[in-house]
Amino acid sequence: MNGRLDVLAADELARAFFSDVFDSGTKPPNFARYQFADPKQSEGTVLDTHPYV
């Protein structure tokens, strides 16, 4: 991972664990883009479900 949260390398276990990030369609896969711009990720966040946030 670099400073922009692009995934630079991942083994088979990481690809399985973070499959949503790899299947999001962005090249290279990016954790920040997935977290804030992917419609699947925007529902059910901690801000929606946690009563003290």
C-alpha positions in Angstrom: 0.0 0.0 0.0 1.3 3.5 -0.8 0.4 6.9 0.7 -2.7 7.1 -1.5 -4.0 3.8 -0.2 -3.5 2.0 -3.5 -3.0 -1.7 -3.2 0.4 -2.4 -4.8 0.6 -6.1 -4.0 -1.5 -8.8 -2.4 -1.3 -12.5 -1.8 -4.2 -14.9 -2.2 -5.4 -14.6 1.4 -5.5 -10.8 1.1 -7.4 -10.9 -2.1 -10.0 -13.2 -0.5 -10.3 -11.1 2.7 -10.6 -7.8 0.8 -12.5 -9.2 -2.2 -14.9 -6.2 -2.2 -12.0 -3.8 -2.7 -10.5 -5.9 -5.5 -14.0 -6.4 -7.2 -14.9 -2.6 -7.0 -13.5 -2.1 -10.5 -10.9 0.6 -9.8 -7.4 0.0 -11.0 -5.3 -0.2 -8.9 -7.6 -1.2 -6.1 -7.8 1.7 -3.6 -9.0 1.5 0.0 -10.0 5.1 0.3 -11.9 5.2 -3.0 -13.7 2.0 -1.9 -14.6 3.4 1.6 -15.9 6.7 0.5 -17.1 6.3 -3.1 -18.4 2.8 -3.5 -22.1 2.6 -3.1 -22.0 -0.8 -1.5 -19.8 0.5 1.3 -21.9 3.6 2.1 -24.7 1.7 3.7 -24.4 0.3 7.2 -21.3 2.2 8.3 -20.5 2.7 12.0 -21.9 6.3 11.8 -25.3 4.8 10.9 -25.3 2.0 13.5 -23.3 3.1 16.5 -25.4 5.2 19.0 -22.4 7.1 20.5 -20.9 8.4 17.2 
